[in-house]
Amino acid sequence: MNKKIIMIAMALALPLTVAAMPGTDKENDEGSHYGNRMERMTKELNLNEEQKTKMNALFKEQHEKYKTIHEETRARLKEILTPEQMTKMDDMKKRHHEQRQHKKSIEKQN
């Protein structure tokens, strides 16, 4: 039963974590994931300055919503899970993140 709760919590929390990650605080950082995405979209869609500005605003709004949802989900999880379960879930998320980072580094080498 506890394993099911933890897995459900992970299934709900991880996508929100991932969605919230690409921050728009790096809008002008051309080396960032966000900067690369906007640069690529600008070129491929031939966006004008007005469209680019509106898209930046939209993505910033979206990021804030995801961040709020993530925080609310985490607070609710703390109400459901014991402190020990929350620690285990945090460890699971950390391992998952490390595995993703490792996979990305391997893909970059190829």
C-alpha positions in Angstrom: 0.0 0.0 0.0 2.7 2.5 1.0 4.7 1.6 -2.2 1.6 2.4 -4.2 1.2 5.8 -2.5 4.8 6.6 -3.1 4.7 5.6 -6.7 1.5 7.6 -7.3 3.1 10.6 -5.6 6.2 10.2 -7.8 4.1 9.9 -10.9 2.4 13.2 -10.0 5.4 15.1 -8.7 8.1 14.2 -11.3 6.3 15.6 -14.4 5.7 18.8 -12.5 9.3 19.0 -11.4 10.5 18.5 -14.9 8.0 21.0 -16.4 9.0 23.6 -13.9 12.7 23.2 -14.5 13.2 25.2 -17.8 13.1 28.6 -16.1 12.5 31.8 -17.9 14.9 33.6 -15.6 17.5 32.9 -18.3 15.7 34.5 -21.2 18.8 36.3 -22.4 21.3 33.6 -21.6 22.0 32.2 -25.1 23.8 29.2 -23.6 20.9 28.0 -21.6 18.3 25.5 -22.6 15.6 28.2 -22.7 17.8 30.6 -24.8 18.5 27.8 -27.3 14.9 26.9 -27.5 13.8 30.5 -28.1 16.6 31.1 -30.6 15.6 27.9 -32.5 11.9 28.8 -32.5 12.6 32.3 -33.6 14.5 31.1 -36.6 12.3 28.2 -37.5 9.0 30.0 -37.1 10.5 33.3 -38.4 9.1 35.2 -35.4 9.0 39.0 -35.4 10.0 40.9 -32.3 6.3 41.3 -31.1 5.7 37.6 -31.4 9.0 36.8 -29.6 8.0 39.2 -26.8 4.6 37.7 -26.5 6.0 34.2 -26.5 8.5 35.1 -23.8 5.7 36.5 -21.6 3.6 33.4 -22.2 6.4 31.0 -21.3 7.2 33.1 -18.2 3.5 32.9 -17.1 3.5 29.1 -17.8 6.6 28.6 -15.7 5.1 30.5 -12.8 2.0 28.4 -13.0 4.0 25.1 -13.0 6.1 26.4 -10.1 2.9 27.1 -8.1 1.5 23.7 -8.9 4.7 22.0 -8.0 4.8 23.8 -4.6 1.1 23.0 -3.9 1.7 19.3 -4.8 4.7 19.2 -2.5 2.8 20.7 0.4 -0.1 18.2 -0.1 2.4 15.3 -0.3 3.8 16.4 3.0 0.3 16.1 4.4 -0.1 12.5 3.0 3.3 11.0 3.5 5.3 10.5 6.7 8.6 12.4 7.1 10.4 9.2 6.5 8.4 8.6 3.2 9.1 12.2 2.1 12.8 11.7 2.7 12.7 8.4 0.6 10.7 10.2 -2.1 13.3 13.0 -2.2 16.0 10.4 -2.5 14.2 8.7 -5.3 13.8 12.1 -7.1 17.5 12.8 -6.6 18.5 9.4 -8.0 16.2 9.9 -11.0 17.7 13.3 -11.7 21.2 12.0 -11.5 20.3 9.2 -13.9 18.9 11.7 -16.3 22.0 13.9 -16.0 24.2 10.8 -16.6 22.2 9.8 -19.6 22.4 13.3 -21.1 26.2 13.4 -20.6 26.5 10.0 -22.4 24.3 11.3 -25.2 26.5 14.4 -25.6 29.6 12.3 -25.9 28.2 10.3 -28.8 
